[in-house]
């Protein structure tokens, strides 16, 4: 398990400090249509971002070894529970960690929203995620309304959710 954590940490260092910027895609930006992707969830089912079109989406990039991620996960879960029946979805994309590490984390925190596994880091790269956590707030048309880097509070999430709740 320590080896897996070190590999994840090594990848993060690689992405943050050594990757050639000329090879990095532009990434997702405000008012862009969010890039579609397909990843497996913790149960092995394939899930695409486009499966949630028509809903407001909180798209969060995270990892179990990230202290700010640990702090914001309960807030994201609380928001999910409150708004899931109002056309909102929370999707958490884990950056390159294996199921064996993620499952106990999800159980410990009692997370109910979809956790998707970016085992190769391709979606992290597509969205040009350099540090985690990063959260995108996407409206029902798939447009990125807000991008937030760093830890979110429950209040900041609530404020952003108001902008993406489907009408």
C-alpha positions in Angstrom: 0.0 0.0 0.0 2.9 2.4 0.8 4.3 1.7 -2.7 1.0 2.6 -4.3 0.9 5.9 -2.3 4.5 6.7 -3.3 3.6 6.1 -6.9 0.6 8.4 -6.7 2.7 11.0 -4.9 5.5 10.6 -7.6 3.0 11.1 -10.4 1.7 14.3 -8.7 5.3 15.6 -8.4 5.9 14.7 -12.0 2.8 16.5 -13.2 3.5 19.6 -11.1 7.2 20.1 -11.6 8.6 18.1 -14.5 6.0 17.8 -17.3 6.8 19.8 -20.4 4.2 22.5 -20.6 4.2 22.5 -24.4 2.7 19.0 -24.3 -0.2 19.9 -22.0 -3.6 20.5 -23.4 -5.2 23.9 -22.8 -7.4 22.3 -20.2 -10.9 23.2 -19.2 -11.7 26.9 -18.7 -14.7 29.0 -17.8 -17.5 29.1 -20.4 -16.1 26.0 -22.1 -18.2 22.9 -22.6 -16.7 20.4 -20.2 -14.7 17.7 -21.9 -16.6 14.4 -22.0 -14.8 11.3 -20.6 -15.6 7.8 -19.6 -14.1 6.2 -16.5 -14.9 3.2 -14.3 -16.6 3.7 -10.9 -15.7 1.7 -7.8 -18.0 -1.2 -9.0 -16.3 -1.5 -12.4 -19.2 0.2 -14.3 -18.3 2.7 -17.1 -19.6 6.2 -16.4 -19.4 9.1 -18.8 -19.7 12.8 -17.9 -22.2 13.1 -20.7 -24.5 10.6 -18.8 -25.3 13.6 -16.5 -26.2 16.1 -19.1 -29.2 18.1 -18.1 -28.1 18.2 -14.5 -25.9 20.6 -12.6 -22.6 18.9 -11.9 -19.9 19.4 -9.3 -16.9 17.7 -10.8 -14.2 17.3 -8.2 -10.6 16.0 -8.8 -9.1 14.6 -5.6 -6.9 11.9 -4.0 -6.9 10.1 -0.6 -3.5 11.5 0.4 -4.6 15.1 -0.1 -5.5 16.8 3.3 -7.7 19.5 1.7 -9.6 16.8 -0.2 -10.3 15.0 3.0 -11.7 18.2 4.6 -14.0 19.0 1.7 -15.4 15.4 1.0 -18.0 15.6 3.9 -19.1 19.0 2.5 -19.5 17.6 -1.0 -21.5 14.6 0.4 -23.8 16.9 2.4 -24.5 19.0 -0.7 -25.0 15.9 -2.7 -27.6 14.5 -0.2 -29.4 17.8 -0.1 -29.5 18.5 -3.8 -29.5 15.1 -5.6 -33.3 15.2 -6.0 -33.1 18.8 -7.4 -31.1 17.9 -10.5 -27.6 18.1 -9.0 -24.8 15.6 -9.2 -21.5 15.4 -7.5 -18.8 13.4 -9.4 -15.4 12.8 -7.8 -12.6 11.8 -10.1 -9.8 10.2 -8.2 -6.3 11.0 -9.5 -4.6 7.7 -10.3 -5.1 5.7 -7.0 -6.2 2.0 -7.0 -9.6 0.8 -5.7 -7.9 -0.9 -2.8 -7.0 2.5 -1.3 -10.1 4.4 -2.4 -12.8 1.9 -1.1 -11.8 2.2 2.6 -11.6 6.0 2.3 -15.1 6.1 0.7 -16.5 3.9 3.5 -14.8 5.9 6.3 -16.3 9.1 5.0 -19.7 7.6 4.1 -19.6 9.1 0.5 -22.7 8.4 -1.5 -21.9 10.2 -4.8 -20.1 8.6 -7.8 -16.4 8.1 -7.4 -14.7 7.6 -10.7 -11.2 6.2 -11.2 -8.7 7.9 -13.4 -6.1 5.2 -13.2 -3.9 6.5 -16.1 -4.3 10.2 -15.3 -5.7 10.9 -18.8 -8.7 12.9 -17.5 -6.5 14.8 -15.0 -4.3 15.7 -18.0 -7.2 16.5 -20.3 -8.5 19.0 -17.7 -5.0 20.3 -17.0 -5.1 19.6 -13.3 -1.8 20.5 -11.8 -2.7 20.5 -8.1 -5.6 18.9 -6.2 -8.3 19.4 -5.2 -9.8 21.2 -8.2 -13.6 21.5 -8.6 -15.6 22.5 -11.7 -19.2 23.7 -11.4 -21.0 22.7 -14.7 -24.5 23.8 -15.7 -27.2 21.6 -17.2 -25.9 22.4 -20.7 -22.4 21.2 -19.9 -20.8 24.6 -19.7 -18.2 25.3 -17.0 -19.6 28.1 -14.9 -16.9 28.1 -12.2 -13.5 26.5 -11.5 -12.1 26.4 -8.0 -8.6 25.3 -7.0 -8.0 24.3 -3.4 -10.2 23.3 -0.5 -13.8 24.4 -0.6 -16.0 25.1 2.4 -19.6 24.1 2.6 -20.6 27.7 2.3 -18.6 28.3 -0.9 -20.0 25.1 -2.4 -23.5 26.2 -1.6 -22.9 29.6 -3.2 -21.6 28.0 -6.4 -24.4 25.4 -6.5 -27.0 28.1 -6.8 -25.5 29.1 -10.1 -25.8 25.6 -11.6 -29.1 24.2 -10.3 -31.2 23.3 -13.4 -34.2 25.6 -13.9 
